[in-house]
Every structure is written in structure tokens, then in C-alpha cells.
Amino acid sequence: MKKTLVAALTVATIAGSLVTATPSAQAHDGVGVGIAAGLIGGAIVGGAIASSRPAYGGPVYVAEPGPPPPPCYWQRQRYWDGYGWTVRPVRVCY
């Protein structure tokens, strides 16, 4: 946060000193203004990039994979459906 504040204050100071320079009504002064604007813009963008967080993040804890799921199997079970005994497949897991 301090770096950003110092960079912004520096850019504002430089911009203020460039604006308060003696103005003249000559056509070739547009080049100097363009160069000054480029320097100020570069300082702003450079300060923003320098104070940004790294792109890779940081160390991350990765837990080991858990034990494999218990084995399951299909079993035929009979049940009473109200009319008689029927057999159906049921998946049994432990």
C-alpha cells in the first residue's frame, strides 16, 4: 500500500511540475506534451504492475488421497411385494 501511495504521489508531483511550466503557443510543443504524457502513463502503469501480487499464488496444501472406496457387489434378494415373493438385484457395499 505504501509503494502505491508513494508512486501516485510521485506521479502527481511530476505531472504538477509539467503543467505549471510556462505555456507557449507554438505548434512544436505538442511533441513535448506527448513525451511527458507517455512518461507519466508509463510511471502509472509501471507502479501498478510493480505493486501487484505475483501470478503464481503461493504454496498450497494438498492432502493425500483417501483410501479406496469399499468394494461393492450385486446380490439377488427376494422380498414380499404384497402379492408374492419376487427377486430383485440389490447393490451391497461395505
C-alpha positions in Angstrom: 0.0 0.0 0.0 2.9 2.4 0.8 4.5 1.7 -2.6 1.3 2.5 -4.4 0.8 5.7 -2.4 4.4 6.9 -2.9 4.2 6.1 -6.7 0.9 8.0 -7.0 2.4 11.0 -5.1 5.5 11.0 -7.3 3.4 10.9 -10.5 1.2 13.7 -9.2 4.3 15.8 -8.4 5.8 15.3 -11.8 2.5 16.0 -13.5 2.0 19.1 -11.5 5.5 20.4 -12.4 4.9 19.7 -16.1 1.5 21.5 -16.0 2.9 24.6 -14.3 5.7 25.0 -16.9 5.5 28.2 -18.9 2.9 27.7 -21.7 3.7 28.8 -25.2 1.6 28.9 -28.2 3.9 27.3 -30.6 3.0 24.3 -32.8 6.0 22.1 -32.0 5.1 22.0 -28.2 2.7 19.1 -28.9 5.7 16.7 -29.1 6.9 17.6 -25.6 3.4 17.2 -24.2 3.2 13.8 -25.9 6.5 12.7 -24.4 5.5 13.9 -20.9 2.2 12.1 -21.2 4.0 8.9 -22.2 6.4 9.2 -19.2 3.5 9.8 -16.8 1.4 7.0 -18.2 4.4 4.6 -18.1 5.1 5.6 -14.4 1.4 4.9 -13.5 1.3 1.5 -15.3 4.8 0.5 -14.0 3.8 1.4 -10.5 0.6 -0.7 -10.8 2.5 -3.7 -12.2 5.2 -3.4 -9.5 2.7 -3.4 -6.7 0.6 -6.2 -8.0 0.6 -9.7 -6.4 2.6 -12.5 -8.1 0.5 -14.5 -10.6 1.6 -18.0 -9.2 -0.2 -17.6 -5.9 1.6 -19.4 -3.1 2.2 -22.8 -1.6 -0.9 -24.9 -1.3 -1.5 -27.8 1.0 -2.6 -30.9 -1.0 -3.9 -33.7 1.1 -3.1 -37.3 0.3 -5.9 -39.2 -1.4 -8.1 -41.2 0.9 -8.4 -44.9 1.0 -10.1 -46.6 -1.9 -13.9 -47.0 -1.6 -15.2 -50.2 -0.2 -15.9 -52.9 -2.7 -19.5 -53.3 -3.8 -21.3 -56.2 -5.4 -24.7 -57.1 -6.7 -26.7 -59.6 -4.8 -30.1 -61.1 -5.6 -32.5 -60.7 -2.8 -36.1 -61.8 -2.5 -38.8 -59.7 -1.0 -42.5 -59.8 -0.5 -44.3 -57.3 -2.7 -47.8 -57.9 -1.2 -48.8 -60.4 -3.8 -45.9 -62.9 -3.6 -42.2 -63.4 -3.3 -40.1 -61.7 -6.0 -36.3 -61.5 -6.6 -34.5 -58.3 -7.5 -30.9 -57.3 -7.8 -29.5 -55.1 -4.9 -26.2 -53.4 -4.7 -24.4 -54.2 -1.5 -21.5 -52.1 -0.3 -19.4 -52.5 2.9 
